[in-house]
Amino acid sequence: MTDPNAQDATPASTDAQSRPKPGAAPRPGPTAAHPAAPKPHPAPSHTHPHVPSVPASDPSRFGRVDDDGTAWVHTADGERCIGSWQAGDAAEGLAHFGRRYDDLATEVGLLEARLSSGSGDAKKTRAAAQALAEGLPTAAVIGDIDALAARLTTIIEDSEKAAQAAKDEREHQRAENTARKEALAAEAEQIGAESTQWKAAGDRLRQILDEWKTIRGVDRKVDDVLWRRYSKARESFNRRRGAHFAELDRERAAARGRKEDLVARAEALQDSTEWGATAAVFRDLLAEWKAAGRAPRDADDQLWKRFKGAQDVFFAARNAASAERNAEFEENAHAKEALLEEATAIDPSADLDAARARLRELQDRWEEIGKVPRERMHDLESRLRAVEKRVREAADSEWRRTDPEALARAAQFRERVSQFEEQAAKAAANGRTREAEAALAQAQQWREWAETAEGAVGEL
């Protein structure tokens, strides 16, 4: 039998107050009325937020303590001596070893809870279960050892499955995270090689970096390779962007020089009174300004103010001159209106020569008056042309009535009519009917021509 002092010298830590010491008198233990009263015990090495509540077991069902203090536990393999109790009577010893079993059951329950919640490391849970299982055959406890052994076996088996599942999940997560970083690296490479949307692309590269930092669990070597791809793409983009803006700075400096020249030319023209020619030059200068490109913002704004200011000075002066000229033209229009009123009194049918003389006088005064507003020019000119036409038509009609050549032609036509009528009369008297009809037809033709010629000179 095991030495009682040696056995009791190393009981469970939860019963340190009741354990005997070699060569010392035993101290009183719990009373028989409360054989299984729980005693404080430290938390196990692997804690869980929820500690399972384990009811106190009935050690008398699974073992006994003899009167001499020898403790026994019943298992499927038979009865086994677990030690000796010398700190009190047999009931107190039975309660003591029962409490030690309950402490052990609590540890098993913690492992089960940790495994079922998935909150702990399955490998550590398995190692702890194996350690407890290996100690069961020699554990100084009284309780259902076989049930604990079965539970520990289940924990070991389930923890192996959980460890494999965790490993599989880690591998799956690693593959997913690797794929995410590969996709981010590829996107960064495309941006670095192609994009010219400098602001949007730069913002996206920063977003990629922020997302990159949140991705964990990638194999270190793979992660280093992917990071070098991203870093190289970002550097490539930064180089291209820097070159772009350096070129843009050069272009803007050149544009500034061109625009300064345009401003100087515009300011030299602002006091010109060559309205048409200078306005055309300003239009050309504006076209050159638009084609010159963008100067640096501050300089561009200042140069534009000077250029536009020169334009405004010139066109304001031109508009003022135009307004003055328009007022003069309007007065001219009123004067020509008055002349047209005088022109309505011209009557060529009464005295053609007087009408002609009056028209010439009005035409001379018309030219002396000068220009009128453009929108009134057509109306006034049309009304004067109508007076001129009326006098001209009267003169033409008078000339036709007194034209000697026209009168002579009309008389000749009438003479020919008389000749053909005489021929027709002679032919009819001699019975030459056809000849008479032909002569009458000729007489009729010449009569029509005579009437036309007479109509041309105003005779009926």
Number of C-alpha atoms within 10 A of each C-alpha: 8 11 10 17 18 14 16 20 14 14 20 20 13 17 17 13 11 19 23 23 15 12 7 8 10 15 14 13 19 19 14 14 9 11 20 23 14 17 13 8 13 8 12 13 8 14 14 16 9 9 15 16 9 12 9 16 18 19 23 15 12 18 24 24 25 16 13 11 21 19 24 22 25 18 17 8 7 7 13 15 17 22 25 24 27 23 21 19 19 22 22 25 29 27 29 31 30 29 27 25 25 24 24 21 24 19 23 23 20 22 30 22 19 21 21 14 10 13 11 16 15 25 16 14 25 24 13 20 25 17 12 18 21 13 11 17 14 12 20 25 29 31 27 22 22 15 12 19 19 12 19 26 16 15 25 24 14 18 26 16 13 21 19 14 13 17 13 12 12 14 14 12 16 17 15 15 20 20 13 15 24 19 13 22 26 16 17 27 22 13 21 25 14 13 16 15 11 17 10 10 17 19 12 15 23 13 12 17 18 11 13 17 9 8 15 13 14 19 12 9 9 13 17 12 13 19 18 13 18 25 17 16 22 22 14 18 25 15 12 18 19 13 12 14 12 12 12 15 15 13 17 20 17 16 20 21 14 17 25 20 13 22 23 14 16 23 18 11 19 21 16 16 15 11 16 9 10 19 19 11 15 21 12 11 19 17 11 14 20 10 11 18 16 20 23 14 11 8 16 17 13 10 20 16 13 17 24 15 16 22 22 13 15 24 21 13 16 20 12 12 14 14 12 12 15 16 14 15 19 17 17 19 20 13 17 23 16 11 16 18 11 13 20 12 11 20 17 19 13 9 11 17 13 12 22 19 11 17 20 12 11 18 14 10 14 19 10 10 15 14 18 22 16 11 8 12 12 11 11 15 13 11 15 20 11 13 17 17 12 14 19 16 12 17 17 10 13 15 13 17 16 12 12 12 10 16 18 13 15 23 15 13 21 19 15 17 23 14 13 19 19 16 18 23 18 13 18 15 11 9 11 13 14 12 16 22 17 15 20 19 16 17 23 15 13 21 19 14 16 22 15 16 20 22 14 17 19 14 12 9
